[in-house]
Amino acid sequence: MSLLKRAPGGSLAEDRRIQALGVVAVLALAAVPFSTTESLTGLVLTGLVYVMLGISWNLLAGYAGQISLGHAAFFGMGAFVSAWLTTPTAAGFPAALDMPLLVAILLGGLASALIALVLGPIVFRLSGHYFAIGTLALAAVVELVMLDRRDLTGGATGYYVNADLSLGETISHGDVMFLLTLLATVLTVVVSYYIVRGPAGLGMKAIHDDEDAASSLGVNPLKYKMYAFVVSSFFAGIAGALYAHHTLYINPQSTLAVSWTVDSLVVVILGGMGTFAGPFFGALLFLFLDNGLSAFVGGLSSAVEGLFIILFIIFLPSGLYGLVKQYLVEETADADAVGDEVDADLAND
């Protein structure tokens, strides 16, 4: 017997039990910095960053159908712009540019969104695998340029970020950044939910299913692609800014590496592409695979992780959410549909 039920086209997020579980999860996460070790707090924070990256990439790829391999560029630029605003002198900018951390993080996300807004009309001239390769090339170019500009980024050496938010001896900087990251994750989830369930989400799904058919019905493909691209880049930039100010150190190789794109993609594949809950399941599983396998298989952890991902793609293409949905979620008939069916039966009698 299924534990959860939903009407066709409905959302499990509307179930009060799911909402209560979400509130409990957020409260439990908020207690993590005060009840666990610093290393475990950092690990959970990384998991929250994966959730933000997974949700943002899923918005573009899972819903709008645009497989981007350049997500790391927006993650890294959000990190660097926010670092320039909290530590301007390290990048050769005047000290007067120094801004509060929250403002810097927000501007880091906006900078990533602005870059996407400028580059979107260019990269969307490509489609399919050409678009994927084009975004990968974009990320590679951004990383090389930032490595070369030692005056702005410190090159391969990087530099330390000056943004200590510790509150006395009881609440460390890491604790504050964890709570900010948790808040940003919750906001990302809420905003993404309303986008997916709203008119913009319907437009993205339409071009995902059949771009030509959607266009013939009056849907503007470029409009919804750009919408998904800009919003996705904004969330990726926020995630990068938070991560940089958690570590208090930044360099191009640590924030612009293609591994951030791969991680985003893997999180969504493991959880379920095109599903709202997928990134949550995917981030949890990926966090375990990325950090727990070494305790069982040692140096073979990377190979086992890759094999595990391949098996998921082959045998479980709908991800963990597909598995949960199959065994725990029951699709119930819509009330109007049931009424129509009853009326039809009575008419036949």
N, C-alpha and C positions, 0 to 999 in steps of 0.2 A: 504493500500500500504506500502511495506517495505521501511524503510529509508536507509538500507544498503544492498549491494549486494556483493556476492563473488562467485568465481568459485569453483566447488567441489575440495576439497583438498587444496584450497587457504587459505589465512589468512587475517582476517580483519585488521591486523596490517599493511598491505600493502596499505590500503585505506588512501589517503592523508588527508581525513577529520578526521580519527582516529588519524593519526600522529599529525595533528595540535591540536586536542583535548588533546593529551598526553603532548605536549609542553606547552599548556596553563595550564594544571593541575599542571605540575612540577613548572612552574613559580608562580602559585597561592600558592602552598605549600611552596615555598621558601620565600614567603612574610609572612607566618604565624607567625614566631617568632617576627616579627617587627610590627605586626598589631593586635595581640591578647594578652590575658593574659598568664602568665606563666603556669597556670594549663591546659589551653586549648592547649598550645604548647606541653606540656607533653603528653596529651591525643592523639594528632595527631601523635606524635613520636611513641607512643605505637601502633597506627594503622599501621605505616610504618614497625615496627618490625613484626606485624602480617602478613603483606604482604610478607616480606622476608621469614618468617617461612612457610607460606602457599605455596609460590612458591617452596621452597626447598623440603617440604614434598610431594607436588604434583608431583615433578619430579621423586621421588622414588616410590610413591604409585600410582599416577594417570597415569603415563606414563610407568614405568617399572613394575607396578603391584605388588610391594612388600610393604605390609602394615606393616610399622614399628611403634612400640609403644615406641621406645626409643629415639625419637628426642630430648627430654629434656636433655639427657646426653651430646649431642654435643653442644647444646645451652649453657649449664652450663660450660662445659670444655673450650669453647671459651671464656666465661666470666672470668673464673679463670686464665687461662693462660695469658690473656691480663692484668689482675689485678696484677699478680705476676711480670709482666715485667714493669709496671708503678709504682708499690708500692712494690718493692721486700723485703724491710726490715720488712714489716708487716707480711710476710710469712716466715721470717727467712732466706731469701736469701741475699747475699751481695749487698750493695748499688750500686756496679759497674754494676749490671745487669739492672739498670734503663734504659729504652728506651723511645723514643718519642711515643706519643699516637698512631699515624697512623701505625707505625711499630708494636706496640704491638697488635693492632686490627687485622692487617694482619696475624701476627704469631698466634694469637688466632684461627683464621679461619683455618690456615694451621695445627695447632695442632689437631683440631677436624677432619680434613680430614685425617691426619696421623693415628689417632685412628681408624677411619673407615676402612682405608686401611689394618691395622693390623688385626682387628676383623672381617672384611668382609668375608674372606674365611672360618672362623669358623661358623658364624651365618648363612651363606648361605648354610650350610649343612642341615639346616632346611628349610621347605617350608610351604606355606599356613599359617594356624593359629598357627602352631608350630613356624614359624619364628616370627610372631607377639608377641607371648608369650615370646620367647627367647629375643627379643629386649626390651620388658618391664622388664624382669628380669635383663638385662644388665643395664638399667637405674636405677633400684632400687639398684643394687649393687654399682654402681658408687656413688649414693647419700649417701649410708650408709658409704662407705669408706671415702668420703670427710667430712662427719660429724664427723667421728672418728678421722681424722687427724687434730686435733685442731692447731697443729703447722703450718700447711699450709693454713688452711681455716678459722681459728678462731672458728671452730665448729658451734654450733647453734647461737652463738653471732655474728660471722662474723667480718668484719673490714671495715673501710672506705678506699676508693681508693683515692690516691693523684694524681689527673690529672685535675686540674682546668685550663680551656682554655679561661676564660673570657678575653675580650679585653677592658680594662677600665671599665667605668660605663655604656656605651651604649650597648655593646654586651656581654651578660652573657655567662657562660659556657653552660647553657642549650640551648641557641641559636646556639652556635657553634656545639654542639652535634646533634642538630636537622638537621642542614645543612649537616653534615657528614652522618647522617642516611639517609637523602633524597638522597644524592649522591650514597650511598651504595645500596639503593633500586633500583635506576635507573640502576646501573651497574648489579644488580642481574636480573632485568627484561631483559635487553639487552642480557646478556650472556645466560640466560635460553632460550630466544627466538631462538637464533642461534643454541643452542644444540638441542632443540625440532625439529626445521626445518631441521636440518642436518642429516648426516648418523647415528650419535649416537642416535638421536631421533627415527629414523626408526627402529633401532635395539631394542630399549627399547619397542616401540609399538608392535613389533613382538613377543617378549617374554611375553608381557602383554596379547596379544590376545590368543596365544597358544604356550607355551614354547616348547613342544615336536615337533610341526610342524616347528617352527623356527629353532630348533636344527637340524632337518632333512634336512633343506635347507642350512645349513652351518653357521648359526648364533650361536655364542658362548654365551649361556645364562649367565654364570658366568662373562664374560667380561663386558657385558652391565649392569648387576646388580651391579657390583663393581663400574662401571663408575657412575651410578646414585647415589649409596650410598656415594661415596667419594665427589662428587660435592654437593650433598644435605647436607652432614655434614659440608662442608666448609662454605656454606651460613648460616647454622644454627649457626656455631661458630662465624661468623662475626656479626650476629644479637645479639648473647649473649654478645659479647665484647662491642658492641655499647650500649646495654641496661645497662650493668654494669657501664660503664663510664658516662652514663647519670645520673644514680641515685647516683653515687659516693659512693655506699655501696654494699657489696656483702656478701652473706652467702649461704651455700649449699641448704637451704630450699627455698630461693627466686629464685635461678637460676637453680637448678636441679630438682625441683618439677615436678611430672608427669603432672601437670596442663598445662605446656608449650606444652607437646605433645598433650594433649586433645584440647588445643586451636588451634594448627596447624591443627589437624584433623577436627575440627568443622568449621574452616575458609574455608577449601577446600570443605567440604560437603555442606555448605551453598552456596558457590559460584559455584561449579560444578567441580567434580573430573575429571581429565584427560582433562581439558580445560585450555588454557593459560590465559584467562581473569578471570577464576573462582576465584582465590585468591583475586583479587581486589574487586569484588562484595562481596565475603565472608567476607573479613576483614572489609569493610564498615558496613555491616549488623551486624557482630558480635560485633563491637565496639559500635554500637547503643544498641544492646541487653544487652551487658555486663555493660554498663554505664547509659543507658537511662531508662531501665525498672523500676528501683527502684523508679523513680519519679512518675510512674503511678500505680504500684502495691505494692510498699513498700517492706516488707520482703518476699513477694512471688516471687520476681524477679527471683531467681534461679530456682524455680519450673516452672515458666512460660517459662523461657529460655529453659529449658530441654524439655518441651512439644513442644515448637516451633521447636526445632531441630528434634524431633521425627516425627512431622508432615511433615517436609521437606523431611526426609528420605523416608517416605511412599508415599507422594503425589507429591513430586517434586524431584525425585532422581537425575535429571540432574542439580539441583541447580538453582540459579538466572540466570546464564548465559544461561541455557536451556530455561528459560522463555523469556529472551531477544531475544535469537536466534529465538524462535518460532514466535514472533510477530514483530520483527524489522529487522531480517536478512533474505534475500532471496537468496537461492542457485541458481546461474545462470549456464547455461550449458557451458561447456568448448568449446572454439572455434573449436578445432579439432574434438570434438565429434559432434558438430553441422554440420561441414563440411562433416563428414562421413555419418551422417544421411541424409543430402541433396543428397549426391551422391547415396546413396542406394535408395532413393525415385525416383531419375531420372532414375536409372537403371531399377527399377520396371515398370516405365512408358514406 
